[in-house]
Amino acid sequence: MHDPVMLSPQPTEPSGGDLRAALIRAVTVFALLYLFLIGIKGLGDGFMSLGSDILLSFFASTSNPLIGLMIGILATTLVQSSSVSTSLIVALVAAPEDPLPIVNAVPMIMGANIGTTVTNTIVSLAHMGRRDEFRRAFAIATCHDFFNFITVAILLPLELATHFLTRSATWLAAHLGGFGGIEYESPFKASLGLVLKPVKGLTHIVTDSELVQAILLIAVSVAIILVALFTLVKVLKSLVQSKVEVFINKALGSSLVLGVIIGIVVTVSVQSSSITTSLLVPLGGAGIITLRQAFPITVGANIGTTVTALLANLAVSGVNATAGLTIALVHLLFNLSGTMMILPVPWIREIPLNAARSLANIAVESRRWAVLYVMLLFYGVPALLAFWNKIF
């Protein structure tokens, strides 16, 4: 009688069913991400329709840097886009008649940097129904806020005392002006606009009122975001135990610089820092990425949002055009300075991360504090100060 032969286990190849399931899951994730971004784009367009008519009136020249900062925050939160508000500031600085002085525009640019964080913070509120998921999502959203708060708190007083950003930007503008600009229209962003066209068409059929059309677009966009978000998080959670999550952790955990580069490249490609940072929220809520991994990507998005307008500005010549290029460079230098000041030093880097975690813990214990944080910080206080300045 022969002893049974012990065979070593052979590695099993993935079956056709496993490959098909993986492919379906991947396609589902990308489709839901695209649907989610359509909602983000619609939300921004809706707010822009509400705020575009009164946006110019807020940019009246003011020598008060605090009011200028508040105007930048409010204008950006109204249109849900720092690209729109900063482009308008650049245009006003470069205007042939009654140009906005550069020194008055600098705090507005800094305010726009804070205001642009509102979109991903609003998106994170959709996770409020699930405690741990909301804690992760809200922390990732608000680390962007705290990074910009700290940067403004340090650089605005320094700029007012020394004008180092304005002087550096003026010197660079004198050497870069007339090099030839680059106009870039993101095909991805354009595709989001195309898909939204039928939705906007339906709002026009329902009512002729532009205000009601904007409100309807916002409501539909919020519904799209919620449906996409809930479904996306369920699908993403299934990836936590897979090789995808391991790959992402290795890639994003390997280098702060890599995270910053990813943030810059994605933001330049889609021409929106709001899209980049809003994408991080459901990924964080599902546990695919951590706050520490999302932070450098967020910082990179801050830098990337300045690039497109800057490249386009290089094509313009003339005295006022040089002033416009100067304020665009101030925006870039402001974000680069904040990055170099906070990101490389571990104990400084922990400040916005710890602040975001603490705020997320408070928000989880009482959801109304999260809503009040958004309403007061991004809308209430800036609106109150801006209207006060306008009246008095």
C-alpha positions in Angstrom: 0.0 0.0 0.0 1.5 3.2 -1.1 1.6 6.3 1.1 -0.6 9.1 -0.3 1.5 11.7 -2.2 1.3 15.1 -0.5 1.0 17.7 -3.2 2.0 21.3 -2.4 -0.9 23.8 -3.0 -0.7 25.4 -6.4 -1.5 29.1 -6.9 -4.9 29.5 -8.3 -5.5 31.8 -11.2 -8.4 34.2 -11.0 -11.5 32.7 -12.6 -13.4 34.4 -15.4 -16.1 35.2 -12.9 -13.6 37.0 -10.5 -12.2 39.0 -13.4 -15.7 39.9 -14.6 -16.7 41.0 -11.0 -13.6 43.1 -10.6 -14.2 44.8 -14.0 -17.8 45.5 -13.1 -16.8 46.9 -9.8 -14.1 49.2 -11.4 -16.6 50.5 -14.1 -19.2 51.1 -11.4 -16.7 53.1 -9.3 -15.7 55.3 -12.3 -19.3 55.8 -13.3 -20.3 56.8 -9.8 -17.3 59.2 -9.5 -18.4 60.8 -12.8 -22.0 61.1 -11.6 -20.7 62.6 -8.3 -18.6 65.2 -10.3 -21.6 66.1 -12.4 -23.4 66.9 -9.2 -20.4 69.0 -8.0 -20.4 70.9 -11.3 -24.1 71.5 -11.2 -23.9 72.7 -7.6 -21.2 75.2 -8.6 -23.2 76.4 -11.7 -26.3 76.8 -9.6 -24.5 78.9 -7.0 -22.8 80.9 -9.7 -26.2 81.7 -11.2 -27.4 82.9 -7.8 -24.2 85.0 -7.1 -23.0 86.2 -10.5 -25.3 89.3 -10.6 -24.1 90.6 -7.3 -20.5 89.4 -7.5 -19.1 92.6 -9.1 -20.6 94.8 -6.5 -18.6 93.2 -3.7 -15.3 93.9 -5.4 -15.5 97.7 -4.8 -12.0 98.9 -3.9 -11.4 98.8 -0.1 -8.2 99.7 1.7 -9.3 97.6 4.7 -7.4 94.2 4.4 -9.9 92.4 6.7 -12.9 93.6 4.6 -10.9 92.6 1.4 -10.3 89.1 2.9 -14.0 88.8 3.7 -15.0 89.9 0.2 -12.7 87.3 -1.3 -14.3 84.6 0.9 -17.9 85.6 0.2 -17.4 86.1 -3.5 -15.9 82.6 -3.9 -18.5 80.8 -1.7 -21.3 82.5 -3.8 -20.0 81.1 -7.1 -18.3 78.0 -5.6 -15.2 78.6 -7.6 -11.9 80.3 -6.8 -11.1 80.3 -10.5 -14.0 82.6 -11.2 -13.4 85.0 -8.4 -9.6 85.2 -8.8 -10.0 85.6 -12.6 -12.4 88.5 -11.9 -10.0 90.1 -9.4 -7.2 89.8 -12.0 -9.5 91.4 -14.7 -10.3 94.3 -12.3 -6.7 94.8 -11.5 -5.9 94.9 -15.2 -8.9 97.1 -16.1 -8.0 100.2 -18.2 -10.4 102.4 -16.2 -10.6 102.5 -12.4 -8.4 99.5 -11.9 -8.4 97.7 -8.5 -5.1 98.5 -6.7 -2.9 95.5 -6.3 -2.4 96.2 -2.6 -6.2 96.0 -2.1 -6.5 92.9 -4.3 -4.0 90.8 -2.3 -6.3 90.2 0.7 -9.2 89.3 -1.7 -7.0 86.7 -3.4 -6.2 85.2 0.0 -9.9 85.2 0.9 -10.7 83.4 -2.4 -8.2 80.7 -1.3 -10.3 80.2 1.9 -13.6 80.4 0.1 -12.8 77.7 -2.4 -12.7 75.1 0.4 -16.5 75.4 1.0 -17.5 72.9 -1.7 -15.8 69.8 -0.3 -16.9 70.8 3.2 -20.5 71.0 2.0 -20.0 67.6 0.3 -18.8 66.1 3.6 -22.1 67.0 5.3 -23.8 64.3 3.1 -22.0 61.7 5.3 -23.7 62.9 8.5 -25.9 59.9 8.8 -23.0 57.5 9.5 -20.9 58.5 12.4 -17.4 57.1 11.7 -17.7 57.8 8.0 -18.7 61.4 8.7 -15.7 61.8 11.1 -13.3 60.8 8.4 -14.9 62.7 5.6 -15.3 66.0 7.6 -11.7 65.8 8.8 -10.4 65.5 5.2 -12.6 68.3 4.1 -11.7 70.7 6.8 -7.9 70.1 6.8 -8.0 72.3 3.6 -9.8 75.0 5.6 -7.2 75.0 8.4 -4.3 75.0 6.0 -5.6 78.1 4.4 -6.5 79.8 7.8 -3.0 79.3 9.1 -1.4 80.4 5.8 -3.5 83.6 5.8 -3.0 84.3 9.5 0.8 84.3 9.0 1.2 85.7 5.4 -1.4 88.5 5.5 0.2 90.4 8.4 3.7 89.7 6.9 2.5 91.0 3.4 1.0 94.1 5.0 4.2 94.8 6.8 6.7 94.1 4.1 4.8 93.6 0.8 7.1 90.7 0.0 4.5 88.9 -2.1 3.7 92.0 -4.2 7.3 92.9 -4.7 8.3 89.4 -5.7 5.3 89.1 -8.1 6.1 92.5 -9.6 9.7 91.5 -10.3 8.6 88.2 -11.8 5.9 89.9 -13.9 8.4 92.2 -15.4 10.5 89.3 -16.6 7.7 86.9 -17.6 5.3 89.3 -19.4 4.9 88.8 -23.1 6.3 85.2 -23.1 3.1 84.0 -24.7 0.2 82.5 -22.9 -1.5 79.1 -23.1 -5.3 78.6 -23.3 -6.4 75.2 -22.0 -9.9 74.0 -21.9 -10.2 70.8 -19.9 -12.1 68.2 -22.1 -13.2 66.4 -18.9 -14.7 69.5 -17.4 -16.4 70.3 -20.8 -17.9 66.8 -20.8 -19.4 67.4 -17.3 -21.0 70.6 -18.8 -22.4 68.7 -21.7 -24.1 66.1 -19.5 -25.6 68.9 -17.4 -27.1 70.6 -20.4 -30.3 68.5 -20.4 -30.8 69.1 -16.7 -30.5 72.9 -17.2 -32.8 72.6 -20.2 -35.5 71.0 -17.9 -35.2 73.9 -15.4 -35.8 76.3 -18.3 -38.9 74.4 -19.3 -40.3 74.4 -15.7 -39.8 78.2 -15.1 -38.7 81.4 -16.7 -37.3 82.8 -13.5 -33.5 82.7 -13.4 -33.6 82.6 -9.5 -35.9 79.5 -9.5 -33.9 77.9 -12.2 -30.7 78.3 -10.1 -32.5 76.9 -7.0 -33.8 73.9 -9.0 -30.3 73.2 -10.4 -28.9 73.3 -6.9 -31.6 70.9 -5.6 -31.1 68.4 -8.5 -27.3 68.6 -8.1 -27.6 67.9 -4.3 -29.8 64.9 -5.1 -27.3 63.6 -7.6 -24.4 64.1 -5.1 -26.3 62.2 -2.4 -27.3 59.3 -4.6 -23.8 59.0 -6.1 -22.2 59.4 -2.7 -24.2 56.8 -0.8 -23.7 54.2 -3.6 -20.1 55.1 -4.1 -19.1 54.7 -0.5 -20.8 51.3 -0.4 -18.8 50.1 -3.4 -15.6 51.7 -2.2 -15.9 50.0 1.2 -15.6 46.7 -0.6 -12.2 47.8 -1.8 -10.8 48.3 1.7 -9.9 44.6 2.0 -8.6 44.4 -1.6 -5.3 45.0 -3.3 -6.5 48.4 -4.5 -6.5 49.8 -1.0 -3.0 48.4 -0.4 -1.8 49.9 -3.7 -3.3 53.3 -2.8 -1.8 53.3 0.7 1.7 52.5 -0.7 1.5 55.1 -3.5 0.2 58.0 -1.4 2.2 57.1 1.7 5.5 57.0 0.0 6.1 60.7 -0.4 4.6 64.1 0.5 6.0 65.5 -2.7 4.2 62.8 -4.8 0.9 63.8 -3.1 1.5 67.4 -3.9 2.3 66.6 -7.5 -0.9 64.5 -7.8 -2.9 67.4 -6.5 -1.3 69.8 -8.9 -1.7 67.5 -12.0 -5.3 66.6 -11.3 -6.3 70.2 -10.6 -4.6 71.5 -13.7 -6.2 68.7 -15.8 -9.8 69.3 -14.6 -9.3 73.1 -14.0 -10.9 73.0 -10.6 -9.4 72.5 -7.1 -13.0 71.9 -5.8 -13.3 68.8 -8.0 -9.9 67.5 -6.8 -10.6 68.1 -3.1 -14.3 66.9 -3.3 -13.1 63.6 -4.8 -11.0 63.0 -1.6 -14.1 63.2 0.7 -15.9 60.0 -0.3 -12.6 58.2 -0.6 -11.8 59.2 3.0 -15.3 58.5 4.2 -15.0 54.9 2.8 -11.6 54.5 4.5 -9.7 54.1 1.2 -7.4 57.0 2.1 -6.4 58.6 5.4 -6.3 62.3 6.4 -2.5 62.2 6.3 -2.6 60.9 2.7 -5.2 63.4 1.6 -3.5 66.4 3.0 -0.6 66.8 0.5 -3.0 66.3 -2.4 -5.2 69.1 -1.0 -2.1 71.3 -0.8 -1.2 70.4 -4.4 -4.7 71.3 -5.5 -4.2 74.8 -3.9 -1.2 75.3 -6.2 -2.7 73.7 -9.2 -5.7 76.1 -9.2 -3.4 79.1 -9.8 -1.7 77.6 -12.9 -4.3 77.9 -15.7 -5.1 81.6 -15.2 -1.4 82.3 -14.8 -0.5 80.7 -18.1 -3.3 82.5 -19.9 -2.1 85.8 -18.4 1.3 85.5 -19.9 -0.1 86.3 -23.3 -1.2 89.8 -22.4 1.0 92.9 -22.6 0.7 96.5 -21.4 0.9 98.3 -18.1 -2.5 97.2 -16.8 -2.0 93.7 -18.1 1.3 93.5 -16.2 -0.6 94.5 -13.1 -3.1 91.6 -13.8 -0.2 89.2 -14.2 1.3 90.5 -11.0 -1.8 89.7 -8.9 -2.0 86.2 -10.6 1.6 85.6 -9.5 0.7 86.8 -6.0 -1.8 84.0 -5.9 0.8 81.5 -6.9 3.5 82.8 -4.6 1.0 82.8 -1.7 0.2 79.1 -2.1 3.8 78.2 -2.7 4.8 80.1 0.5 2.1 78.4 2.5 3.2 75.0 1.2 6.9 75.6 2.0 6.0 77.0 5.4 3.7 74.2 6.6 4.3 70.9 4.7 8.0 70.2 5.2 8.1 70.7 9.0 6.4 67.7 10.8 5.2 69.5 13.9 3.8 72.4 11.9 2.2 70.0 9.5 0.4 68.4 12.4 -1.4 71.6 13.4 -4.0 71.7 10.6 -4.4 67.9 10.8 -5.0 67.9 14.6 -7.4 70.9 14.2 -9.3 69.0 11.5 -9.5 65.9 13.7 -10.7 67.9 16.7 -13.4 69.7 14.7 -14.5 66.4 13.2 -14.9 65.0 16.7 -17.0 67.9 17.7 -19.1 67.7 14.5 -19.8 64.0 15.1 -21.0 64.6 18.6 -23.4 67.4 17.5 -24.2 67.6 13.8 -25.6 71.2 14.1 -22.0 72.5 14.8 -20.9 71.2 11.5 -23.7 73.1 9.7 -23.1 76.2 11.8 -19.4 76.1 11.0 -20.1 76.1 7.2 -22.9 78.7 7.4 -21.2 81.2 9.7 -17.6 80.9 8.5 -18.1 80.9 4.8 -21.4 82.8 4.4 -22.6 84.6 7.6 -19.6 86.4 8.9 -18.1 87.4 5.5 -21.6 88.6 4.3 -22.2 90.6 7.5 -18.8 92.4 7.2 -19.1 92.9 3.4 -22.6 94.4 3.7 -21.5 96.5 6.7 -18.6 97.9 4.7 -20.9 98.6 1.7 -23.5 100.5 3.7 -21.1 102.5 6.0 
